[in-house]
Amino acid sequence: MAASAANALAASRVRNPIPERLLDAVDFRRALGRFATGVTIVTTRGPAGRTEGVTVNSFSSVSLDPPLVLWCLQSAAPSAPSFLAADWFAINVLGADQHHLSRHFATPHPDKFAAIATTSGLGDCPLLPSALARFECRAERSIEAGDHTIFLGRVVRLEHREGEPLVFSAGRFCVPSPLT
Ligand SMILES: Cc1cc2nc3c(=O)[nH]c(=O)nc-3n(C[C@H](O)[C@H](O)[C@H](O)COP(=O)(O)O)c2cc1C
């Protein structure tokens, strides 16, 4: 950002301070839950060879050309050091028939892959074979943002199949029902 633009932004923040206590944390989460999302398992292989898999609904497309996507991870998550050090990660988009995986990968465990069949992807990332879609990404950049870290990835390889997506809305797993 140019110095003059940065100065204007700083001056505007002084003129328009954010009122304290305007935002209730529970309400914030409840409002965010009104934004329905898909469900993904983001996987990687850490530098020491450890496999990681995390249930994530903060996945989003960013750019078509070049093909960029992002997702966010709580910086204090046990898997964060592996993701920060990894050169590759894979985004496995879950189908409605895979809802059991979303709970499994949302629960901390020393080896989440012990009883899960996987194949090996770019960077030796574990891939979930029956995912509805998969984006294999080279890690481009990580950005600290509040209590989360944003991971930006460049999609290098992808796959997708027909099927119903798993949906997460207002704290519940759902299947989409088309409007007639
Ligand atoms: C539907 C759903 C979506 C989630 N999305 C995210 C997310 O976007 N970012 C995040 O940090 N945690 C998210 N979580 C929580 C993580 O999956 C959970 O904290 C997990 O244990 C982290 O993996 P780790 O313990 O191996 O680090 C989500 C959980 C669920 C059930």
The ligand as an SDF file (V2000), in Angstrom:
LIG
                    3D

 31 33  0  0  0  0  0  0  0  0999 V2000
  -17.9490  -28.6370    9.8560 C   0  0  0  0  0  0  0  0  0  0  0  0
  -16.6530  -28.2290   10.5090 C   0  0  0  0  0  0  0  0  0  0  0  0
  -15.8840  -27.2390    9.9230 C   0  0  0  0  0  0  0  0  0  0  0  0
  -14.6630  -26.8260   10.4910 C   0  0  0  0  0  0  0  0  0  0  0  0
  -13.9440  -25.8520    9.8720 N   0  0  0  0  0  0  0  0  0  0  0  0
  -12.7750  -25.4400   10.4150 C   0  0  0  0  0  0  0  0  0  0  0  0
  -11.9990  -24.4450    9.7650 C   0  0  0  0  0  0  0  0  0  0  0  0
  -12.3520  -23.9210    8.7030 O   0  0  0  0  0  0  0  0  0  0  0  0
  -10.8270  -24.0730   10.3540 N   0  0  0  0  0  0  0  0  0  0  0  0
  -10.3880  -24.6250   11.5360 C   0  0  0  0  0  0  0  0  0  0  0  0
   -9.3230  -24.2480   12.0320 O   0  0  0  0  0  0  0  0  0  0  0  0
  -11.1180  -25.5810   12.1720 N   0  0  0  0  0  0  0  0  0  0  0  0
  -12.2810  -26.0130   11.6280 C   0  0  0  0  0  0  0  0  0  0  0  0
  -12.9990  -27.0030   12.2360 N   0  0  0  0  0  0  0  0  0  0  0  0
  -12.4660  -27.6170   13.4820 C   0  0  0  0  0  0  0  0  0  0  0  0
  -11.3100  -28.6030   13.1810 C   0  0  0  0  0  0  0  0  0  0  0  0
  -11.7250  -29.6080   12.2760 O   0  0  0  0  0  0  0  0  0  0  0  0
  -10.8190  -29.2780   14.4870 C   0  0  0  0  0  0  0  0  0  0  0  0
  -10.3780  -28.2790   15.3840 O   0  0  0  0  0  0  0  0  0  0  0  0
   -9.6960  -30.2870   14.2490 C   0  0  0  0  0  0  0  0  0  0  0  0
   -9.5100  -31.0630   15.4380 O   0  0  0  0  0  0  0  0  0  0  0  0
   -8.3570  -29.6590   13.9110 C   0  0  0  0  0  0  0  0  0  0  0  0
   -7.4390  -30.7090   13.5850 O   0  0  0  0  0  0  0  0  0  0  0  0
   -6.1470  -31.0140   14.4850 P   0  0  0  0  0  0  0  0  0  0  0  0
   -6.6560  -31.2220   15.9100 O   0  0  0  0  0  0  0  0  0  0  0  0
   -5.5780  -32.2810   13.8910 O   0  0  0  0  0  0  0  0  0  0  0  0
   -5.2410  -29.8420   14.3380 O   0  0  0  0  0  0  0  0  0  0  0  0
  -14.2120  -27.4280   11.6990 C   0  0  0  0  0  0  0  0  0  0  0  0
  -14.9930  -28.4450   12.3000 C   0  0  0  0  0  0  0  0  0  0  0  0
  -16.1960  -28.8350   11.7000 C   0  0  0  0  0  0  0  0  0  0  0  0
  -17.0140  -29.9360   12.3430 C   0  0  0  0  0  0  0  0  0  0  0  0
  1  2  1  0
  2  3  1  0
  2 30  2  0
  3  4  2  0
  4  5  1  0
  4 28  1  0
  5  6  2  0
  6  7  1  0
  6 13  1  0
  7  8  2  0
  7  9  1  0
  9 10  1  0
 10 11  2  0
 10 12  1  0
 12 13  2  0
 13 14  1  0
 14 15  1  0
 14 28  1  0
 15 16  1  0
 16 17  1  0
 16 18  1  0
 18 19  1  0
 18 20  1  0
 20 21  1  0
 20 22  1  0
 22 23  1  0
 23 24  1  0
 24 25  2  0
 24 26  1  0
 24 27  1  0
 28 29  2  0
 29 30  1  0
 30 31  1  0
M  END
$$$$
